[in-house]
């Protein structure tokens, strides 16, 4: 089923991600001033790389000041790692320059595709899980890691459909990508829950099949709920709500298995006051301290 190429020896969690095992927040432009004025007790901030792929301007000014005080995680959304086309080398060069500028503690991207030829689609689209796709994804990750001269973290997707031509189960596909490329796993617990509900799978069984030893960072977020044409639950990974109780419960089980890992609270839509996000981060920090033996 898999390529016969030799796997890369596994890296330690510290080599995959230098973030402290604390809670962090996605850094929003509307919160720049408050963060600098109050200097909240947070483990790190995360930004989307594509928002900073310019030479200068106010975004860089404020990020530079915040980077002096906090650990930083850089999260990509536009590399199209799962795409059929070759990676955009200019995009990759801009990403390398950004990483050289800020020296983030971690870099991550999605197991998804978002471009076809010259057309960029503002979405993270699903893949068919088969041997050719596996070879292509591994080759793209090799190219990214060789260019950036560091390992990356690959985020598990939130999906709403599955391809009939898939011959590999999603967790098995992710595990093989990590085995062959030596990258780490960005475990998005909300994505696990959303995908499993949408595909009527057991979230715990899905987690058990993942290479949890390779988790370098965790994401928590909220979702929207709808119904499909058959009346079943349909969850949408919209990052527009607080973390759901079911996701918090799943997160606690993950921490019980792997111990404390840097955890991001994601909120990209309907962004509340900074204090509300800080409360969610504090809840994650409490759980991280508890599993780390520091209640």
C-alpha positions, 0 to 999 in steps of 0.5 A: 500500500505504501511507498518503499522509501525509507522513513525518517528517524522520529524526532523528539517533541522538543525538536519538533516544537519549542513552544512551552507546554502552556496555553496560547492565543491566536494574535488578532490585530484588534488586540495588539494594544491590549496585549502590549499594555497588559502583558497577559500571562500566556505561553505563546501567541500564534499568527497566520503566516500569510498575514505577514508576507510583506516587507513592513507596515504596522503588523510587523511593528506590533508583532516585533514588539510582542515577539520580544516578550512571548514565544511565537508559533507560525501557522500557514494556510496557503501552501496547498500541501495536498495539492496536485500541482507543485508547491508555489516556490515564491510563497515558500521563499516568502515563508522562509524569509518570515521564519528567518525574521521572527525565529518562531518556536514552531511552524505548522500547515494543513493536510489540505489543498487550496490552489489549482493552477493559477486559481487560489481557493480561499478554503482548505479542501479535502484529499483522497487518501491513496498511495499517489496522494501519499507520495505527493504529500510526503514530497511536498513536506520534504520540500518545505522542511528542506527549504525552511531547514526545520521540521514542520507540524502537519494539522489533521483536517476537518472534513465534510465528505470522503472520496470513494477512491480512498484506500487508506484510512485518514489516521493511517494516512497521517501516521504514514506521512509522519513516519516517512517525512519526520514531520510532527503532528499539530493535533486539532482536537476540534477537527477530530470531533467535527470530522468524526461526527460528520462521518459517524466515527468514534472520536476516541478510536480515531485518536487512538489510531493517530501517532500521538507521540508526534504531537507538538502542538494542540489546537482547540476551537469552536464549531457551528452546527447544522443538519445534512440532507438526511437530518444528521448532525453536520458540524462546521469548523468555523472558529466562531464560537467558544470551545464546545464541552465535548471538545474540552472533554476530548482534550482532557483525554488526550492530555491524559495520554500524552501529557502537557503540550502547547495548546492554542485557543483558536478564534477567527470569526465573531471575535470576542473581547480579549478577556473572553479569549484569555479566560479560555486560555486559562482553562486550558492552562489549568488542565495543562498544569493538572496533568503536569503534576502542578494542580 
